[in-house]
Amino acid sequence: AFILAVARSIPGAADPEDVAHIRGNVRDTAEKISAGMPATGGRTLAEFLSPKAMDRLTEWLSLDRLILSEPGRRAAGASERDAPRAAAPAESLPALPLPPIAEPVPTMPAGMLPSALRDFLADIATRQGVPIEFPAVAAIVAAGSLLGRSLTIRPRRLDNWTVTSNLWGAEVGSSSTMKTPAIAAGTMPLRRIASESDEDHGQLQARRRALAEALNGQKQAVIRAGAKSGANEDETVHRITAIQSRIDALKTESARRRYFVNDATVEALIGILSESPNGVLEFRDELSGLLASLDRVGHEQDRPFLLEAWNGGIGGTFEQDRIGRGNVRVAGPCVSILGGIQPARLERYIRGTVHGGSEADGFLARFQLAVWPENGAIVPGVDR
């Protein structure tokens, strides 16, 4: 375990084959020392580590107090007078803890959060006993998706560079780190808005259906009257056009406003965006499911569409044309993404991104809000 930890801390030695090679070298070095043969493992390791790290490693292993056997000193060319003093048996040496593989992750100060959300998120973190980063990312991404294309920002005073309010967020943590409850609490305000919108939509649908039937009846009556001899054709066309405009407007009003999608194909997502032009939040409790779906055969165009939708529709109208479905027009695709993922499942995508694989298309880089708090940050919650 120690060899593996050291190997992983060495730049360029994270590949499993490299780790196995280093482990074999260390084993060979240990056997040579036991047999009293010359060994250069220490000098080779020193080439990889900084002097400070080598000093810490030497101190931890108590190498400054251990001596080689008599045959080993002769093989190494050591003289009697240069031999170090005999050390206590290894079993009597005090056990020292392993050095940390990485520095502790700093916690996010509550002062970094928007003042309107600060108390709300701090209360969630205290009640659930979770790092404040978990509910904070969920709430901020949800708020950005609600604004969507209704609010854009121009960071520069003279340039026309425009940014939408949608965000992508990922919450990284092992199992049982309370990611799901924290995300649910952070997105609760948006879920409440979506629920109320669905209730209003259901109540208005009956009235809209009755109005649509009445308008269609009026349209048919005008058509029949226009078919009679002596009818004014221009007036008939004008009346039919006016009624049809009201029917079309009613269809647009009747569309259900969507705030969330969970498991939708890109084709279905485009249809949803055509009726919800402000944008939607694609929420996946396990982001690994979304990432895996993008790698399936036949879905090669899914990633490019989501990359475009990350821009929030700044590029303008998006039109999809299919023989079966015809033309579907989106004023500007705007998609926010939020979910949790375990470190082991994320590792492959990070490797592909870093080493120039198919994942190196900027997809992971677009997760502006990605957090991975320390596993030990989970504490008992407060029931209040």
C-alpha positions as CSV (number, residue, x, y, z in Angstrom):
1,A,0.0,0.0,0.0
2,F,2.8,2.4,0.8
3,I,4.6,1.6,-2.5
4,L,1.4,2.3,-4.3
5,A,0.9,5.6,-2.5
6,V,4.4,6.8,-3.3
7,A,4.2,5.7,-6.9
8,R,0.9,7.6,-7.4
9,S,2.5,10.7,-6.0
10,I,5.2,10.7,-8.6
11,P,4.3,12.6,-11.7
12,G,3.9,10.4,-14.7
13,A,3.7,7.2,-12.6
14,A,-0.1,7.0,-12.3
15,D,-0.5,4.4,-15.1
16,P,-1.1,0.9,-13.6
17,E,1.8,-0.6,-15.6
18,D,4.2,2.1,-14.2
19,V,3.0,1.5,-10.7
20,A,3.5,-2.3,-11.1
21,H,7.0,-1.6,-12.5
22,I,7.9,0.6,-9.6
23,R,6.6,-1.9,-7.1
24,G,8.7,-4.6,-8.7
25,N,11.8,-2.4,-8.5
26,V,11.2,-1.8,-4.8
27,R,10.8,-5.5,-4.2
28,D,14.1,-6.2,-6.0
29,T,15.8,-3.6,-3.9
30,A,14.5,-5.1,-0.7
31,E,15.8,-8.5,-1.7
32,K,19.2,-7.1,-2.5
33,I,19.5,-5.4,0.8
34,S,18.5,-8.6,2.6
35,A,21.1,-10.6,0.7
36,G,23.8,-8.0,1.4
37,M,24.1,-7.0,-2.2
38,P,24.6,-3.4,-3.4
39,A,21.3,-1.6,-3.9
40,T,20.6,1.8,-5.6
41,G,16.9,2.0,-5.0
42,G,17.3,4.9,-2.6
43,R,19.2,7.0,-5.1
44,T,16.7,6.2,-7.9
45,L,13.8,7.2,-5.7
46,A,15.6,10.4,-4.8
47,E,15.7,11.3,-8.5
48,F,11.9,11.3,-8.5
49,L,11.2,13.1,-5.2
50,S,12.2,16.6,-4.1
51,P,14.9,16.9,-1.4
52,K,12.2,17.9,1.1
53,A,10.1,14.9,0.2
54,M,13.1,12.6,0.4
55,D,14.0,13.9,3.9
56,R,10.4,13.3,5.1
57,L,10.5,9.8,3.6
58,T,13.9,9.0,5.2
59,E,12.7,10.3,8.6
60,W,9.4,8.3,8.4
61,L,11.3,5.0,7.5
62,S,14.0,5.8,10.2
63,L,16.6,5.1,7.5
64,D,19.0,7.3,9.4
65,R,19.0,4.9,12.3
66,L,19.2,1.6,10.3
67,I,22.4,0.0,9.2
68,L,23.3,-2.5,6.5
69,S,24.6,-5.9,7.4
70,E,28.4,-6.5,7.5
71,P,28.4,-8.2,4.0
72,G,26.3,-5.4,2.7
73,R,28.7,-2.7,3.8
74,R,31.6,-4.5,2.2
75,A,29.7,-4.9,-1.1
76,A,28.8,-1.3,-1.0
77,G,32.4,-0.3,-0.3
78,A,31.8,1.1,3.2
79,S,34.7,1.2,5.7
80,E,34.4,0.1,9.3
81,R,34.9,3.6,10.6
82,D,32.2,5.0,8.3
83,A,29.7,2.4,9.5
84,P,26.8,4.0,11.4
85,R,26.2,3.0,15.0
86,A,24.0,0.0,15.6
87,A,20.4,0.8,15.8
88,A,17.7,-0.7,17.9
89,P,15.8,-3.7,16.4
90,A,13.2,-2.7,13.9
91,E,10.4,-4.1,16.0
92,S,11.3,-1.7,18.8
93,L,11.1,1.4,16.7
94,P,7.9,3.5,17.2
95,A,5.3,3.3,14.5
96,L,4.8,6.5,12.5
97,P,1.7,7.4,10.5
98,L,1.8,7.4,6.7
99,P,2.4,10.9,5.2
100,P,-0.6,12.4,3.5
101,I,-0.9,11.7,-0.3
102,A,-2.4,15.1,-0.9
103,E,-2.9,18.3,1.1
104,P,-6.3,18.6,2.8
105,V,-9.0,20.2,0.6
106,P,-10.0,23.6,2.0
107,T,-13.6,24.1,2.9
108,M,-15.7,26.8,1.1
109,P,-16.3,29.8,3.3
110,A,-20.0,30.7,3.6
111,G,-19.1,34.3,2.8
112,M,-18.4,33.3,-0.8
113,L,-22.1,32.5,-1.3
114,P,-24.7,35.0,-2.6
115,S,-26.2,36.8,0.4
116,A,-29.7,35.9,-0.7
117,L,-28.9,32.1,-0.4
118,R,-26.3,32.1,2.4
119,D,-28.5,31.5,5.4
120,F,-30.7,29.0,3.5
121,L,-27.7,26.9,2.5
122,A,-25.9,27.2,5.8
123,D,-29.1,25.8,7.5
124,I,-29.2,22.9,5.1
125,A,-25.5,22.0,5.7
126,T,-26.0,22.2,9.5
127,R,-29.2,20.1,9.5
128,Q,-27.9,17.4,7.2
129,G,-24.3,17.5,8.5
130,V,-22.8,17.8,5.0
131,P,-20.2,20.2,3.5
132,I,-21.9,23.4,2.5
133,E,-20.5,22.9,-1.0
134,F,-23.0,20.2,-1.8
135,P,-26.3,22.2,-1.3
136,A,-24.5,25.4,-2.6
137,V,-23.7,24.0,-6.0
138,A,-27.2,22.5,-6.4
139,A,-28.9,25.7,-5.5
140,I,-26.8,28.0,-7.6
141,V,-27.1,25.7,-10.7
142,A,-30.8,25.5,-10.2
143,A,-31.1,29.3,-9.9
144,G,-29.1,29.8,-13.1
145,S,-31.3,27.3,-15.0
146,L,-34.4,29.2,-13.8
147,L,-33.0,32.5,-15.2
148,G,-31.8,30.8,-18.4
149,R,-32.0,32.9,-21.5
150,S,-34.0,35.6,-19.7
151,L,-30.9,37.1,-18.3
152,T,-27.6,37.5,-20.1
153,I,-24.4,39.2,-19.0
154,R,-21.8,41.2,-21.0
155,P,-18.6,41.0,-18.9
156,R,-16.8,43.7,-21.0
157,R,-17.9,47.3,-21.3
158,L,-17.3,47.7,-25.0
159,D,-17.2,44.1,-26.4
160,N,-20.3,42.3,-27.4
161,W,-19.2,39.0,-25.7
162,T,-22.4,37.7,-24.1
163,V,-22.8,35.0,-21.4
164,T,-26.1,33.3,-20.3
165,S,-26.9,32.4,-16.7
166,N,-27.0,28.6,-17.1
167,L,-24.3,26.6,-15.3
168,W,-23.1,23.0,-15.2
169,G,-22.4,21.5,-11.7
170,A,-20.9,18.2,-10.5
171,E,-20.8,16.9,-7.0
172,V,-18.0,14.4,-6.5
173,G,-18.0,12.0,-3.5
174,S,-17.9,8.4,-2.5
175,S,-21.0,6.5,-1.6
176,S,-22.8,7.5,1.6
177,T,-21.4,11.1,1.5
178,M,-25.0,12.5,1.5
179,K,-24.8,13.9,-2.1
180,T,-28.3,13.1,-3.0
181,P,-30.1,14.6,0.1
182,A,-28.0,17.7,-0.2
183,I,-28.8,18.1,-3.9
184,A,-32.5,17.5,-3.3
185,A,-32.5,20.2,-0.6
186,G,-30.6,22.7,-2.7
187,T,-33.0,22.3,-5.7
188,M,-36.2,22.3,-3.6
189,P,-37.1,25.9,-4.5
190,L,-36.9,25.1,-8.2
191,R,-38.9,21.9,-7.7
192,R,-41.6,23.8,-5.9
193,I,-41.8,26.3,-8.8
194,A,-42.1,23.4,-11.3
195,S,-44.8,21.7,-9.2
196,E,-46.9,24.9,-9.0
197,S,-46.4,25.5,-12.8
198,D,-47.7,21.9,-13.5
199,E,-50.8,22.6,-11.3
200,D,-51.6,25.8,-13.1
201,H,-51.0,24.2,-16.5
202,G,-53.5,21.4,-15.6
203,Q,-56.2,23.9,-14.5
204,L,-55.8,26.0,-17.6
205,Q,-55.7,23.2,-20.1
206,A,-59.5,22.5,-19.8
207,R,-60.3,26.2,-20.6
208,R,-57.8,26.3,-23.5
209,R,-59.3,23.1,-25.0
210,A,-62.8,24.6,-24.9
211,L,-61.5,27.9,-26.4
212,A,-59.7,26.0,-29.1
213,E,-62.8,24.0,-30.1
214,A,-64.8,27.3,-30.2
215,L,-62.2,28.9,-32.5
216,N,-62.1,25.9,-34.8
217,G,-65.9,26.1,-35.0
218,Q,-65.7,29.7,-36.0
219,K,-63.1,28.9,-38.6
220,Q,-65.3,26.2,-40.2
221,A,-68.3,28.6,-40.2
222,V,-66.3,31.3,-42.0
223,I,-65.1,28.7,-44.6
224,R,-68.6,27.5,-45.3
225,A,-69.9,31.1,-45.6
226,G,-67.0,32.0,-47.9
227,A,-67.9,29.0,-50.2
228,K,-71.3,30.6,-51.0
229,S,-71.7,32.6,-54.2
230,G,-71.2,36.3,-53.9
231,A,-69.0,36.1,-50.8
232,N,-66.1,38.5,-50.5
233,E,-63.0,36.3,-50.9
234,D,-60.6,38.8,-49.4
235,E,-62.7,39.3,-46.4
236,T,-63.0,35.5,-45.9
237,V,-59.3,35.0,-46.1
238,H,-58.7,37.8,-43.6
239,R,-61.2,36.4,-41.1
240,I,-59.7,32.9,-41.5
241,T,-56.2,34.2,-41.0
242,A,-57.2,36.1,-37.9
243,I,-58.8,33.0,-36.3
244,Q,-55.9,30.8,-37.2
245,S,-53.5,33.2,-35.5
246,R,-55.5,33.0,-32.3
247,I,-55.5,29.1,-32.5
248,D,-51.7,29.1,-33.1
249,A,-51.1,31.4,-30.1
250,L,-53.3,29.2,-28.0
251,K,-51.2,26.2,-28.9
252,T,-48.1,28.0,-27.8
253,E,-49.7,29.0,-24.5
254,S,-50.9,25.4,-23.9
255,A,-47.4,24.0,-24.1
256,R,-46.2,22.8,-20.7
257,R,-43.4,24.9,-19.3
258,R,-40.6,22.5,-18.4
259,Y,-38.0,23.1,-15.7
260,F,-36.4,19.7,-15.3
261,V,-35.5,16.7,-17.6
262,N,-34.0,13.5,-16.2
263,D,-33.6,11.0,-19.0
264,A,-34.2,12.4,-22.5
265,T,-32.7,11.7,-25.8
266,V,-31.3,14.7,-27.7
267,E,-34.2,14.6,-30.1
268,A,-36.7,14.7,-27.3
269,L,-34.7,17.4,-25.5
270,I,-34.8,19.6,-28.7
271,G,-38.6,19.2,-28.7
272,I,-38.8,20.2,-25.1
273,L,-36.6,23.2,-25.7
274,S,-38.8,24.3,-28.6
275,E,-41.7,24.6,-26.1
276,S,-39.5,25.9,-23.2
277,P,-37.2,28.4,-24.9
278,N,-35.9,29.8,-21.6
279,G,-34.0,26.5,-21.0
280,V,-34.2,23.5,-18.8
281,L,-32.1,21.8,-16.1
282,E,-31.0,18.2,-16.9
283,F,-30.6,16.6,-13.5
284,R,-29.1,13.2,-13.1
285,D,-28.6,11.8,-9.6
286,E,-25.7,9.8,-11.2
287,L,-23.9,11.8,-13.8
288,S,-22.1,8.6,-14.9
289,G,-25.4,7.5,-16.6
290,L,-25.4,10.7,-18.7
291,L,-21.7,10.3,-19.6
292,A,-22.2,6.6,-20.5
293,S,-25.1,7.5,-22.7
294,L,-23.0,9.9,-24.7
295,D,-20.6,7.1,-25.6
296,R,-23.2,4.8,-27.1
297,V,-23.0,3.9,-30.7
298,G,-25.4,6.0,-32.7
299,H,-25.3,9.0,-30.3
300,E,-22.2,10.7,-31.8
301,Q,-24.1,14.0,-32.2
302,D,-25.3,14.2,-28.6
303,R,-22.1,15.6,-27.1
304,P,-21.8,18.4,-29.7
305,F,-25.4,19.4,-29.1
306,L,-24.9,19.6,-25.3
307,L,-21.7,21.6,-25.9
308,E,-23.6,24.0,-28.0
309,A,-26.5,24.2,-25.4
310,W,-23.9,25.0,-22.7
311,N,-23.5,28.4,-24.5
312,G,-27.1,29.1,-23.6
313,G,-28.3,29.8,-27.2
314,I,-25.9,32.7,-27.8
315,G,-25.3,31.2,-31.3
316,G,-28.9,31.9,-32.2
317,T,-31.6,29.7,-33.6
318,F,-31.1,25.9,-33.7
319,E,-33.1,23.9,-36.3
320,Q,-33.3,20.2,-36.6
321,D,-34.7,18.6,-39.7
322,R,-35.7,14.9,-39.9
323,I,-37.7,13.1,-42.5
324,G,-40.2,11.7,-40.0
325,R,-40.5,14.6,-37.6
326,G,-40.0,17.4,-40.0
327,N,-38.6,20.7,-38.8
328,V,-38.2,21.5,-35.1
329,R,-37.0,25.0,-34.3
330,V,-35.4,26.2,-31.0
331,A,-35.0,29.9,-30.4
332,G,-31.7,29.1,-28.7
333,P,-30.8,25.9,-27.0
334,C,-30.0,26.4,-23.3
335,V,-29.3,23.5,-21.0
336,S,-28.0,23.4,-17.4
337,I,-26.7,20.1,-16.0
338,L,-26.5,19.0,-12.4
339,G,-25.7,15.7,-10.7
340,G,-23.4,13.6,-8.5
341,I,-20.7,11.2,-9.4
342,Q,-18.3,8.9,-7.6
343,P,-14.5,9.5,-8.0
344,A,-13.8,6.0,-9.5
345,R,-16.4,6.6,-12.2
346,L,-15.0,10.0,-13.0
347,E,-11.4,8.9,-13.3
348,R,-11.7,7.4,-16.8
349,Y,-13.1,10.6,-18.2
350,I,-10.4,12.7,-16.6
351,R,-7.7,10.5,-17.9
352,G,-9.1,10.7,-21.4
353,T,-9.4,14.5,-21.1
354,V,-5.8,14.9,-19.9
355,H,-4.2,12.5,-22.3
356,G,-6.0,13.7,-25.4
357,G,-8.6,10.9,-25.8
358,S,-12.1,11.2,-27.3
359,E,-13.1,12.8,-24.0
360,A,-10.8,15.8,-24.6
361,D,-13.6,17.9,-26.3
362,G,-14.1,20.4,-23.5
363,F,-17.1,18.6,-22.0
364,L,-15.7,18.1,-18.5
365,A,-14.2,21.6,-18.6
366,R,-17.6,23.1,-18.9
367,F,-18.6,22.0,-15.4
368,Q,-17.9,25.4,-13.8
369,L,-19.1,24.3,-10.4
370,A,-17.5,21.0,-9.6
371,V,-16.7,20.2,-5.9
372,W,-15.1,17.2,-4.1
373,P,-15.1,17.9,-0.3
374,E,-13.1,15.8,2.1
375,N,-14.8,12.5,2.9
376,G,-14.3,13.2,6.6
377,A,-16.4,16.4,6.2
378,I,-19.6,14.5,6.9
379,V,-20.7,15.1,10.6
380,P,-23.9,14.3,12.6
381,G,-26.7,16.6,11.5
382,V,-29.0,18.7,13.7
383,D,-32.7,17.9,13.9
384,R,-34.4,21.2,13.8
